[in-house]
Every structure is written in structure tokens, then in C-alpha cells.
Amino acid sequence: MLARYACDPARSQGRRIGEPASPPRTEYERDRDRIVHSTAFRRLVYKTQVFVNHEGDLFRTRLTHSLEVAQLGRSVARALSLNEDLVEAIALAHDLGHTPFGHAGQDALHDCMGKHGGFEHNLQSLRVVDELEQRYPRFDGLNLCLETREGILKRCSVPVAAALEVAEPGGVARRFLGQQQPSLEAQLINLVDEVAYNVHDVDDGVRSGLLSLGQLEAVGLYVHHRDAALADHPQLADSPRRLLADALRRMLSAQVHDIIAATQRTLDQHGPADADAVRRLPPLVCFGPTMREQSTQLKRFLHSALYRHPQVMATTQRARDLVRVLFSAYAQAPVQMPPEQAAAFELRGHRVVADYVAGMTDRFAAREYERLTGQPAFARD
């Protein structure tokens, strides 16, 4: 049973190109299935979360991260009687536009596209599902429902939103111009995405050796749940890896429970009559004040101790340089791209290069760099 303020697939604002229903699936189930079967989704398995693919097989990728976000999102959605299928579809698609090498690749591509409209991964994710996937005879993209697409486009500048509104009046960008909120399902994925990468980046950071358990003493959320794990299972003092795993599991659970409780309070306070009323209210999916403070502390710790670690920074800089070289090589000699992209360059220019580079996996980008330059992409031990 869906809550009155959940998105009902029977009342969806629909697809840009009308299609017959596909029973027994709902429209949001159909969106999820199209995302899972897309080429862009498969590529996520070899796209960086924090650690580049060649640095280890057990670090999280964009694919495993997306699956973890979907799992957390469904748990919260079920507790709040929101639409689980829509939550899952948004979660699985939210990173489809990410470049190889994570945010380093995005930053480099944005610089390269500075005179050509820039680059932003949320907008690129929308481009993937609206235009770049080519699987269906009647349309480009996946022709997803508006509710799924607005969850994918979680950020958008006003100028870009205005341009999107011209192309699609009353469409996915309207809320940015009217300063309205997306659905509760979209708000939910925006927050559990943060929960997932914060906790799991701690796990990968310790696994990599770049974070120590001693450093985590500065993180109040970790210390609280580490101590709780030791109180319940004293034998974990002799098993640091199990202790970390149990503390992180508790951290995830605590944040999920906090989101459920805090969001239910805001829903009770504002009492939206339906999904449309949600759009006219302030953001409703949230942490409580204490958990928000603890989450912010964790993010600050990760930024200073992991994301700014010299080893990560060195790899990040190398990745930026690599993406810039690829972009420049293709822009100067489009024939270096596959024939379809080379032909499209004559019509659409540098955006074709950005689309091509953004769609690469870490491994393919590294191989292309080596093919074009004759030099190794990354230093080999």
C-alpha cells in the first residue's frame, strides 16, 4: 500500500513518447528494467568510486555503489510507504553520467568543455537516458517516466533549466525554475546516496591502507557504534576487520532509522495531501539535527583524511591529465573516435567528444590513452 504522498505509477506524468502499457509491470518497474539492461549501466562496473580500477578488485565501483544505494533506498521507502520501484529506478540510474576516474574525470571534462557549455554529471546522466542510449526503434534514449528522470537530474543551474524547459515545456526542468521540490522518492535517493558513499568510503579507505582505525577515533559516529559493537561482542577486540565491519553496519542502520523517523515527523508536520503537494513544500526527507551534525563531521573527515590524501591526490591529478589528453586528441582528430562519433562531430562538435569520453570505463580510457600516446596511463609497480 502506498502512502497518499507517494508516487503512484498509475498517475505518472508519463513518457515523452507515448507507449502502450506493459503488464504486469508498472511504469516504474519498466523504467528500472530498461536501466538495468542499458549499456551505460553495465559500464558502471569499471568506473571509479574513489579508487581507480587498477588499484584493486575489491574496492567499490559506480555499479556496486548504485546497488547499495538502491538497497538502502528500498528499505527506507518500504518503511515510509513510498514507491520502492521508483526509488530503485532512480538509484540505479543516478550515476550513469559519471565519467571514468570519478570526480577527477568530471572536473577535467568540465574544464575541456568550458567554451562549449561545460559538463556536469547529473545532466549527463539525463542525456544518457534521454538521448545517448540507442536500443529502441522508435526513439533515442530509454524514454523513461518524468518522475524517474527528475530523480536523475537532482541538480541543475537556472540557465540550463531554462534551456531544457524550452525543449520540453513543463518537463523535467520545470521544478528548478519554479523553486519546487522533486518527489519524495527522488529526495530519498539524494540523501541515501550520501549515506552510502560516506560509510562505504570509510570501508574502502581502511582496506586500501590510506585510513587507519586510529584516525577514525576522530569520527564520533564511528566511535559510538564501534563501542556498541565491542559491548555486545567483546571478542571483536581481537578481530579488527570484523569490528570495523560491525561498526559500519551499525552506522548504516542508525542513519537509515534516523531518516525514517525524521522524515515521518516532517510528513506529519506538513501533511501533504498527495504527491503533487510535496512539490510545493520544503524538502521533507531528512536527518534529524543530531545525525545531520554527525554526518557532516564524517564527510569533513573523509575529505581531509582520504580524498585529500597524497596518494589519492596523485592518482586524481594523473586521471585529470589523462582525460584532458583524450579530449584534446579526439577534438583535434575526430577520426580517432569510432566512425559514428567522428561523423557526429561534424554536426554537433565538442559535445560529441564529451559524450564519448564520459561514456568510457576506467579501463577503456587507460587503453585509449596508451594507444594514442604510446605511454602508460598510470605508473606500474
N, C-alpha and C positions, 0 to 999 in steps of 0.2 A: 504494500500500500504506500503510495506516495503522499507526502505532505502537500497541503494546498499550495505551498510556495515553491514546490519542486517543479522542474521542467517536465511536462507531460509530452511524450513524443507524438501523441495524437493531436496536440495543439502547437506543434512546431511551426516556426515561421518559414520552414521549408527550404528547398534547394533552389539554386539559381536557375537550374534547368529541371523542369518537372519530369518526374519518373513515376511509373506505376509502383504501387506498394510491393513489398517482397515478403509476404507472410511465410513462416510465422514470426519473422524478426520484426522488431520495432525499428523505427527510423534511426535511432541512436545505436542500436545493435549493428545495423547495416553500416553506419559510419565506422564503428570500431573495426568491423571485419575488413572494410576497404583499407583502412590504415594498416592493419596487420599484414595484409597481402601486398602492400606497396613496396616499391624498390627502395624508397627513402628510408622506410622502417628497417629493412634488412641492413642497410648501410650503417645504422647506428651501432652495430656490434663492433665496428672498428673505428669508432670516433671517440676521441678523448673526453673523459670527465675531468680528471685532474692530471693523471699520469698518462703519458703518451703510450700508444700501443706496444712499442718495442720494449718498454721498461718492465713489463711483467704481464703474465697471463691472468692473474687473479684480481687485478685492480678493476674497479668498476668502469664500465663504458657508458655511453649515452643510452645504449639499449638496456643494460641491466638497471641503470638509474630510472629509466622510464617505466620499467616493470615494477620497480619498488614504489615509485610514486603512485602507480595505478593501484597497487595493493593497499597502500595507506589510504588513498582516496576512497576506495570502495568501503573500507572499514568505517570511515567517518560518515560517508554517505548513507550507509545502512543504518547507523545509529540515529541519524537525523532525518531519515525517511526521504532522502534526496534521490535523484535518479542515478543509480550506480552505473548504468551503461553509458550515459553521457559523461560521467566522471571518468570512466575508464577510457573512453574515446579521446577526451581532451588530454589525459595523462600520456597516452601512448603517442600522441602527435605533437606534444608541446615542444619537443626538441628536434623536430625533423629538419629545421632550417639551420641547425648548428653546422659550422664549418669543421674541417679537420683541425685537430690540435686545440679544441676548446675555445676559450675566450681569447687566447692569443691569436688564433686564426681569424676570429671575428674582428678584432681590433686592426689587424693588418689589412684585411679586406675592406674595412671601412675607410682606412687611410687611402687605399688604392682607388676607391670609388668616390673620393672626396669631391671631384669635379663632375661626377656622373650620378648624383643622387644618394651617395652613401650606401651603407649596408648595415642592417640590423636583423638579428637572428629571429626575433618574433615575426617581423614582417616577412622574412624569408620562409619561415615555416608556413605562413599563409600562402605564399607564392607556390610552395611545393604542392599543397593540397588543392590550390585553385588553378594552377597552370602547368607546373613542370612535370607532374606525373602524367604519363601517356599510356593509359591502359584500356580506355573505353572508346568505342567507335563514334559516339555522338558528341563527346566533349573532351577538352583537356582537363587535367586535374582529376580529383576524386568526386567532385560535385557533392560536398558534404552539406549537412544542415547548417543553418545560420548559427544555431546555438553551439555547435561544435567549433565552428570557425571563429566565433567571438571568444571562445575559451582559449584557442590557439593564439590569437592576437591579443595578448594580455597587456601590451604597451604599444602606444602609437602617438607620435607627435601630432599636434593640431594641423600643421601644413600637410602632412602625409594623409591624415584622416580626411581632410577636405578633398584631396585628390581622389581618395578611394570613394568618397561619397558621390562625387561627380560620376564616377564609373558605375557605381552601384547605389543609387539613391535609396535611403532607408535601410541600407545594408549593414555590413559588419563594422563599419567605422562610425556609424551614427552616434553611438554612445559617447565617443570621445569628444564630439562636438557639442553634445547636449549635457556633458558632465554627469552622465548616468553610470550606473554600475552594471556589470555583466550578471549573468545568472549566479545563483548560489553555488552551483556545480563548478562554474569557472572560478569563482572566488576560492572555493575549496582547494582546487588543484594548485592555484597560485601559492597558497600557504603550505600545503603538504610537500610541494616541491622543495621549499626552503627547509622543512623538517628533514626530508630525506637526504639532501646533499650535505647539510650540516653534520648530521650524525655519521653518515657513511664516509664523509671525507676524513673524519677522525679515525675511523677504522682503517682506511687506506693509508693515511698518513703514518700510523703506527706500523702497519705492515711493511711500508717502504723503508722504515728506519729513520725517517725525517722528523717524526714526532716521538717523544719518549713518554712513558707513563708518568714520569716525574713532572714533565711540562704540564700534563693535564691536571695537576694539583691546582692550577690557576683557574680552572673552569668549575664554578660552583655546581652547575647541573651535573657534571660528571662525578664530582666528589660525593655529592649526596647519594647518587644511585650506586656508585662503587661501594660506599659504606653500607648501604642497604643490602647489596649483594653479599658482602662479607658477613653481615649479621645473620643472614639466612643460611649461608653456606660457608662457614669458616675455612673449609678445606681449599677454597679458591685462592687463599693466600699463597698456596704453593703452585698455582697454575695461572700465571699472569694472562695468558691468551684467553682462557675460559673466563677469567674475571673481567677482562675488557669486554668480551662478547656479552656477558650477562649485564654489565653496566650499560652498554649501548642499547641492548634490547629494552631495558627498563627506561632509558631516556626516550626512546621512541614511543613506548607505551604511555609514558607520562605526558608527552606532548600531544599525542592523539587524544587522550582522555581530557586534557585541558581544552583543546579545540572544541570537542563535543560539548563540554559543559559551558564554556564561554559563549559559544555560538548559540546554544539553546537559550541562554539568558538574553542575548541581543534579539533573538527571534521573538521571545516572549515579550520583551520590552516594546518592540516596534510593531509586532503583529501583522506582517504583510499578508494581504488577503489572497494573493496569488503570485505567480512567478513574475508577472509584469510589474506588480507593485514593488518588488525587490529592486528594480532598476532605479526607482526614484528615491530610494533610501540611502543612507551612508553604508559603507561596507559592513557586512554583518558576520562574515566568517572571520574569526579572530582568536588570538590567545587572550587569556586573562592577563592582567597587568604584571603579575609576578613572573609568569612564564615568558611573557614578551621580553622582560628585562633579562632573564636568564638566556633566552635565545640570542638576544643581541650580544651578550657577553661572549657566547660561544662563537658567533660569527666574527667578532673582533679578534678573538684568539686565533681562529683559523687564518684570518687574513694576515696577521703578523707572524705567526709561527710556521704556517705551512705554505700559503700562497706566495709569501714573500721570502721563503727560504731560498738561499743562494742557488741550490741545485734546481729547484723549480723555476727560478727566475732565468737561469741559464738556458734551460730547455725551452722556456717560454720565448725568450729572445730569438733563439735559433728557429723556432717554429714561425715567428713573425717574419723573419728574413726569408724563410723558405716560401711562405705564401706570397710575399712580395715578388720574389723571383718568378714564381709560376705565373702570377697575374701579368707581369711585365712581358714575359716570354710569349704568352698567348695573345696579348693585346698587340704586340709588335708583329707577330707572325701567326695569325689565326689558323693557318694551315696546320699548325702543331696540334690543334684540337681535332677531335673526330669530325668527319665531313659535315654532319648535321649542324654541329655548333659553329664550324667555320663558315658555313653558308648563312646561318642565322646572324653572325656577326655583321654581315653587310647590311642587314636590316635594322638590328637593334643595338649594335655597338657593344660597349663595355659591360652592359648588364648581362650579356650572354657569357662573358668571361667570368663574371662574379658568380653566376648560377652554376657554371661548370666547376669552378674551384670549390664553391661551398658544398657541392654535392659529393666531393671526394671523401673517401675514408683516409685515415692517417696513413695506412699502408700504401694506398694508391698514390697519394700526394708525394710520399717519400720516393716511390719508384719513379714517378714523373720527374721529380727534381733531379734524380740521378741520371735519367735518360737525357734530359735537356742540358745538364751542366757537366756530366761526367764526374761529378764529385759526390761523396757520400752525404746523405741527408743529415745524419746525426753521427757523432763520434762513436766508434765501436771500441768496446773494451778489448 
